[in-house]
Amino acid sequence: MTYTERLLAIVDQFCARSGMTREQVSYQVFRDQRRIARVADGKASITVRLLDSLLIWLSENWPADTDWPGYFDRPLSQQVAQ
């Protein structure tokens, strides 16, 4: 599984559990509603720093009643992407 596939899988699991859409997550993290869609379509990529920002945001907003998936290690909530 590629990192892009992992990224999309964890976003999709978050969306399924939270009721948010990819577009809503994309806007919350990147202030760009289409960023995740463009990554999924192969028309864009993200830097490691942006991946860190996405994972930190997902971790801080992950529904408490569900387990964190094993695609990436869960970042500590006090970590901040620099």
N, C-alpha and C positions, 0 to 999 in steps of 0.2 A: 504494500500500500504506500503510495507516494505521500509526501507531506501535504500536498494540495488535497488529495483524497481524505487524509486524516482531518485536515482543517474543515472541509465541507461536511464530513461525517459528524464531527463534534458540534458544528453549528446546527446541522439538521436535528441532532438529538436534543440540543437545547431548545430549538424551535418547537419540536414535538411536545416537550415537557412544559414549556412556558406559555405556549400559545402565540408567541411572537413569530414574525416572518423573517426570512433572510434579509429582506430589505430593511426591516426595523432594526435588526441587529447591526447590519452594516452601517446604518446611519448613526446608531448609538456609539459605535466604536470609531468609525472613520469619518463621520459627518459627510458621508457619501453613500446614498441609498443603493447605488448600483455596484459598488466595489466588489462585494462578494459574488454577485452575479457575473461580473466580468472575469473574475478569477475562475469561477465554475465553467465559463465558456472558453477559457484559454486565451482571453483577450487582455488579461492583466495579470500581474503577479503582486505579491506583497513582500516587503523586506522582513528580515528576522525581527527587527524592532516592532513592526506592525503586527507580526504574528504574536509576539510577546504581549502587546497591548490587547489583542483580541482574546488571548488565553486568560489574561488577568481579568478582563471584563467579564468573560464567561464564568470564571471561577467565583468572582464576587457576586454574580447574579444567578448562579446555578440554583435551581430549586432544592431546598433543604431536604425534601423527602425522597430525592433520587440520588443514586451513586454517580460519581464522576466517572466517565468512560475512560478506558485505558489508552486512548489514542496518543495522549501527551501526559506527562506528569502534571499534576495539578499545582499551579503556582500558589505560593503563599499570598494571602490577601493583602498583606502589607507591602508586597513588592510593587514597585512602580517602574514602568518602562521608561527609560531615560532617552 
